[in-house]
Amino acid sequence: MSNGFLWQFQVLLARNFRLFAADRIGVLLVFVQPIAIALLMNLALWNIGLDSRRQDENLRRLDLFFQKVQESKDRTSKIISEPRRLRIGVQFAEEVRGQAGDGAKTTADGKTEVVISPASATGRATVFFVLIAASIWMGLLCSCKEVVTEWAVIHRESHSTFSPGAYVLSKLVVLGGALMLQTLLLTAATVPALLGREFGMVPYLGIFGVNWLTALCACAMGLLVSCLIGSIRWALALVPVLMMPQILMGGLLRPPAQIAEAERSVVRDALSAATFQRWAFEAALIADAHFQPDTSLAVCVPDADYDETKSLLYLLQIERFSPYSEYFFAPAEDSDAWRLLRRPLSALLGMFVACAFLTKICLVLRICRANHGG
């Protein structure tokens, strides 16, 4: 970097910080916005893990039953006639009623594997999904009107030694600091309350880091929108439009791992890959699934077939997704958590750099067009 760039960056950074600190309403919103969102999340999602408690308990017993079938070396499909089905179910329920953990077992890394239903996994993932969506919302709102409101000053200073790169970087540093505080407050006010106090510190820090990085990406996108739009009204109107693809293609409403190969769409996959929500959601699930110190959650989906002509129930298999993040995103061959995080975090960092670079280019072009027109 040249001395001129560094000098302008320092001057712009100090000026932006003073402007931000002088805006008392803006400073107040930094604290009010995440707290308000956290209160709404706690109200809507309180005890969401208990919604599917009965399904979880029944599925754990069924999983243990299928393990016993496999232990008996009966590798063929277990055929249960209609009259015997109730008797076997009652006998099995009596057998496992007194067992601790309802069939929980220990994984290779010493953690206790707890079987949960798809509904329970979706409820847990919803907390992270809404957290990430809120981070994107805050990032877009804090930056989408910056260039619009300061355009007169930018245009005047562009006639002298004005560095668009230094301006964009200074904005990202100041707004990024505010977003760090917002995402920290939001994560601290929701994760322990909704997912339990036993939630580990390492996954908690991982979730906070993902939220902050996602908010930074949204902040860079907001600055890009502010460079392209000429009025505050249009800039604010575009925020909901930009949020809709994040929510629809983020990976919760239709998990990529559950989409049949014949139903896949190139356009949908490309649009999903271009959203911050999709990559941040995957990173958050990996952090939660792999960094918990004592437990490992596994989603089990029974696969059965019923023959009406013979009144026979065929218990074919129990499909297991362990850790539970593989229920939403296709499992990778590598089981190391840090290497699994490399792909979604690299995608987020790449999109952040791309948005910041495009913001600089658009600001340069807008300045050139304004000066040429003048």
C-alpha positions in Angstrom: 0.0 0.0 0.0 1.2 3.5 -0.8 1.6 6.2 1.9 -1.2 8.2 0.3 -3.6 5.3 0.6 -2.6 4.6 4.2 -2.9 8.3 5.1 -6.4 8.6 3.5 -7.5 5.4 5.2 -6.5 6.8 8.6 -8.2 10.1 8.0 -11.4 8.4 6.6 -11.4 5.8 9.4 -11.2 8.6 12.1 -13.9 10.6 10.3 -16.3 7.6 9.9 -15.8 6.7 13.6 -16.6 10.2 14.7 -19.7 10.3 12.5 -20.8 7.0 13.8 -20.3 8.0 17.4 -22.1 11.3 16.9 -25.2 9.5 15.6 -26.9 8.7 19.0 -29.8 7.0 17.4 -27.5 4.8 15.3 -25.5 3.8 18.4 -28.7 3.0 20.3 -29.9 0.8 17.4 -26.6 -1.2 17.6 -27.7 -2.4 21.0 -31.5 -2.4 20.6 -31.7 -4.2 17.3 -29.9 -7.5 18.3 -31.7 -7.5 21.7 -35.1 -7.1 20.0 -34.4 -9.9 17.6 -33.1 -12.1 20.4 -36.3 -11.5 22.4 -38.5 -12.4 19.4 -36.4 -15.6 18.7 -36.7 -16.7 22.4 -40.4 -16.1 22.3 -40.9 -18.0 19.0 -38.4 -20.8 19.5 -38.4 -21.4 23.3 -38.1 -25.1 24.1 -38.2 -26.0 20.5 -36.3 -29.2 21.3 -39.3 -30.5 23.3 -41.6 -30.4 20.3 -40.4 -33.7 18.9 -39.4 -35.3 22.2 -41.8 -38.3 21.8 -40.5 -38.9 18.3 -37.0 -38.9 19.5 -37.7 -41.4 22.2 -39.5 -43.8 19.9 -36.9 -43.5 17.3 -34.1 -44.3 19.8 -36.0 -47.5 20.8 -36.5 -48.4 17.1 -32.8 -47.8 16.4 -31.8 -50.0 19.3 -34.2 -52.7 18.1 -32.6 -52.7 14.6 -29.2 -52.9 16.2 -30.3 -56.0 18.0 -31.6 -57.5 14.8 -28.2 -56.9 13.2 -26.4 -58.3 16.2 -28.3 -61.6 15.7 -26.6 -61.8 12.4 -29.9 -61.8 10.5 -28.7 -59.7 7.6 -31.9 -60.2 5.6 -35.0 -58.0 6.0 -36.8 -58.5 9.2 -40.3 -59.7 8.5 -42.9 -59.0 11.2 -46.4 -60.3 10.7 -49.3 -58.2 11.8 -50.3 -60.3 14.8 -46.7 -60.5 16.1 -45.9 -56.9 15.5 -47.7 -55.7 18.7 -46.2 -58.5 20.8 -42.7 -57.8 19.7 -43.2 -54.1 20.2 -44.4 -54.6 23.8 -41.6 -57.0 24.6 -39.0 -54.7 23.2 -40.5 -51.7 25.0 -40.2 -53.6 28.3 -36.7 -54.6 27.5 -35.3 -51.1 26.8 -37.5 -49.2 29.3 -34.9 -49.3 32.0 -31.8 -48.7 29.8 -30.1 -45.3 30.3 -30.1 -43.0 27.3 -32.6 -45.1 25.3 -29.9 -46.8 23.3 -27.2 -44.1 23.4 -23.8 -45.4 22.5 -20.2 -44.1 22.5 -18.6 -43.0 19.3 -15.0 -43.6 18.3 -13.9 -40.2 19.6 -15.4 -40.9 23.1 -18.6 -38.9 22.7 -22.0 -40.1 23.5 -24.1 -40.5 20.4 -27.7 -39.4 20.9 -30.2 -40.3 18.2 -32.7 -37.6 17.3 -35.6 -37.5 14.7 -35.5 -35.4 11.6 -38.0 -33.0 13.2 -35.7 -32.5 16.2 -32.7 -31.9 13.9 -34.7 -29.4 11.9 -35.8 -27.6 15.1 -32.2 -27.3 16.3 -31.0 -26.2 12.9 -33.8 -23.5 12.8 -32.1 -21.7 15.6 -28.9 -21.3 13.6 -30.7 -20.5 10.4 -32.6 -17.6 12.0 -29.4 -16.4 13.7 -27.7 -16.2 10.3 -30.6 -14.6 8.6 -30.7 -11.9 11.3 -27.0 -11.3 10.9 -27.5 -10.8 7.1 -30.4 -8.4 7.9 -28.3 -6.3 10.2 -25.4 -6.3 7.8 -27.5 -5.1 4.9 -29.4 -2.4 6.9 -26.3 -0.8 8.4 -24.6 -0.2 5.1 -27.2 0.0 2.3 -27.5 3.8 2.6 -23.9 4.8 3.4 -22.8 5.9 -0.1 -26.2 7.4 -0.9 -26.2 9.7 2.1 -22.5 10.8 1.7 -22.5 11.1 -2.1 -22.3 14.9 -2.1 -19.2 14.8 0.0 -17.7 11.9 -2.0 -18.3 13.8 -5.3 -16.7 17.0 -3.9 -13.6 15.2 -2.6 -13.2 13.2 -5.8 -11.9 16.3 -7.5 -8.8 16.1 -5.2 -6.9 13.1 -3.9 -9.8 10.8 -3.0 -9.1 7.0 -2.8 -12.3 4.9 -3.3 -10.4 1.8 -1.9 -9.5 3.6 1.3 -13.1 4.8 1.6 -14.6 1.3 1.2 -12.1 -0.2 3.6 -12.7 2.4 6.3 -16.4 1.9 6.0 -16.0 -1.9 6.4 -13.8 -1.5 9.5 -16.1 0.9 11.3 -19.3 -1.0 10.4 -17.6 -4.3 11.0 -16.8 -3.3 14.5 -20.5 -2.4 15.1 -21.6 -5.7 13.6 -19.2 -7.7 15.8 -20.9 -6.2 18.8 -24.3 -6.9 17.4 -23.7 -10.5 16.5 -22.0 -11.1 19.8 -25.1 -9.8 21.7 -27.4 -11.7 19.4 -25.5 -15.0 19.8 -25.1 -14.6 23.6 -28.9 -13.9 24.1 -30.1 -16.8 22.0 -27.8 -19.8 21.9 -27.6 -20.6 25.6 -31.3 -19.9 26.1 -32.6 -22.0 23.2 -30.0 -24.8 23.0 -29.2 -25.2 26.7 -26.5 -24.0 29.0 -24.4 -27.1 28.4 -23.7 -25.8 24.9 -19.9 -25.9 24.6 -17.7 -22.8 24.5 -15.9 -23.9 21.3 -19.0 -24.3 19.2 -20.4 -21.1 20.7 -17.4 -19.2 19.5 -17.7 -20.9 16.2 -21.3 -19.9 15.8 -20.4 -16.3 16.7 -17.6 -16.2 14.2 -19.8 -17.5 11.5 -22.5 -14.9 12.3 -20.0 -12.1 12.3 -18.4 -13.2 9.0 -21.8 -13.5 7.4 -22.8 -10.0 8.6 -19.5 -8.7 7.1 -20.5 -10.2 3.8 -23.9 -8.7 4.0 -22.3 -5.3 4.9 -20.1 -5.5 1.8 -23.2 -6.3 -0.3 -25.0 -3.4 1.2 -22.2 -1.0 0.3 -22.4 -2.3 -3.2 -26.1 -1.7 -3.4 -25.5 1.8 -2.0 -23.1 2.5 -4.9 -25.5 1.4 -7.5 -28.7 3.0 -6.2 -29.3 6.8 -6.2 -31.8 7.2 -3.4 -32.2 6.0 0.2 -35.8 4.8 -0.5 -34.7 2.4 -3.2 -31.7 1.2 -1.2 -34.0 0.3 1.7 -36.6 -1.2 -0.6 -34.0 -3.6 -2.0 -33.1 -5.1 1.4 -36.2 -7.5 1.6 -35.6 -8.4 -2.1 -32.0 -9.4 -1.3 -33.1 -11.3 1.8 -35.6 -13.6 0.0 -33.0 -15.7 -1.9 -31.0 -16.1 1.4 -34.0 -17.6 3.1 -35.4 -19.7 0.3 -32.1 -21.1 -0.9 -30.3 -21.2 2.4 -30.6 -25.0 2.9 -33.2 -25.3 5.7 -36.5 -25.3 3.8 -35.2 -27.9 1.4 -32.0 -29.5 2.6 -29.6 -30.2 -0.3 -28.8 -33.7 1.0 -32.5 -34.6 0.8 -33.1 -33.6 -2.8 -33.3 -36.5 -5.1 -30.7 -36.5 -7.9 -33.5 -36.5 -10.5 -35.1 -33.4 -8.9 -31.9 -31.3 -8.8 -31.8 -28.1 -10.8 -28.6 -26.4 -12.1 -30.2 -23.0 -11.7 -31.4 -23.6 -8.2 -28.0 -25.1 -7.1 -26.2 -22.1 -8.6 -28.4 -19.6 -6.9 -28.1 -21.4 -3.6 -24.3 -21.4 -4.0 -24.4 -17.6 -4.5 -26.1 -16.9 -1.2 -24.3 -16.2 2.1 -27.0 -18.1 4.1 -26.3 -21.4 2.5 -22.5 -21.4 3.3 -23.0 -19.9 6.7 -25.7 -22.4 7.6 -23.4 -25.3 6.6 -20.5 -23.8 8.7 -22.8 -23.3 11.7 -24.1 -26.9 11.6 -20.6 -28.3 11.2 -19.4 -26.2 14.2 -22.3 -27.4 16.3 -22.1 -31.1 15.2 -18.3 -31.6 15.5 -17.2 -29.2 18.3 -19.6 -30.3 21.1 -17.4 -31.7 23.9 -19.5 -34.6 25.2 -22.3 -35.5 22.7 -22.7 -36.2 19.1 -26.2 -36.0 17.5 -27.2 -38.5 14.9 -30.4 -38.3 12.8 -32.0 -41.7 12.1 -34.7 -42.2 9.4 -36.4 -45.7 9.4 -37.0 -47.2 6.0 -40.0 -49.6 6.0 -42.4 -51.2 3.5 -45.8 -52.6 4.2 -47.3 -55.3 2.0 -51.1 -55.0 2.2 -51.8 -58.3 0.4 -49.8 -60.3 3.0 -50.3 -58.0 6.0 -46.5 -57.9 6.5 -44.3 -55.0 7.7 -40.8 -55.1 6.3 -38.3 -53.1 8.4 -35.6 -52.7 5.7 -33.0 -50.5 7.4 -32.5 -47.4 9.5 -30.6 -44.6 7.5 -28.2 -42.9 9.9 -26.8 -39.4 9.4 -24.0 -39.0 11.9 -23.2 -36.2 12.8 -26.6 -34.7 12.2 -25.3 -31.9 9.9 -25.1 -34.6 7.1 -28.9 -34.7 7.1 -28.9 -31.2 5.6 -25.7 -31.2 3.5 -24.1 -34.2 1.7 -21.5 -36.0 3.8 -17.9 -35.4 3.0 -15.2 -38.1 3.0 -13.1 -36.2 5.4 -14.3 -36.3 9.1 -12.0 -33.6 10.4 -14.1 -30.6 11.5 -11.5 -28.0 10.6 -11.1 -29.3 7.1 -14.9 -29.6 6.7 -15.1 -25.9 7.7 -12.6 -24.9 5.1 -15.1 -25.0 2.1 -18.0 -22.9 3.6 -15.6 -20.4 5.2 -13.6 -20.0 2.0 -16.8 -19.4 0.1 -17.9 -16.7 2.6 -14.5 -15.0 2.6 -14.4 -15.1 -1.2 -17.8 -13.5 -1.5 -16.8 -10.8 1.0 -13.7 -9.9 -1.0 -15.7 -10.0 -4.2 -18.4 -7.7 -2.9 -15.8 -5.3 -1.5 -13.9 -5.2 -4.7 -17.0 -4.7 -6.8 -18.0 -1.9 -4.5 -14.7 -0.1 -5.2 -15.1 -0.6 -8.9 -18.7 0.7 -8.9 -17.7 3.7 -6.8 -14.9 4.5 -9.2 -17.2 4.2 -12.2 -19.9 6.4 -10.5 -17.3 9.1 -9.7 -16.0 9.1 -13.3 -19.5 9.3 -14.7 -20.4 12.1 -12.3 -17.2 14.1 -13.1 -17.6 13.5 -16.8 -21.2 14.7 -16.7 -20.2 17.8 -14.7 
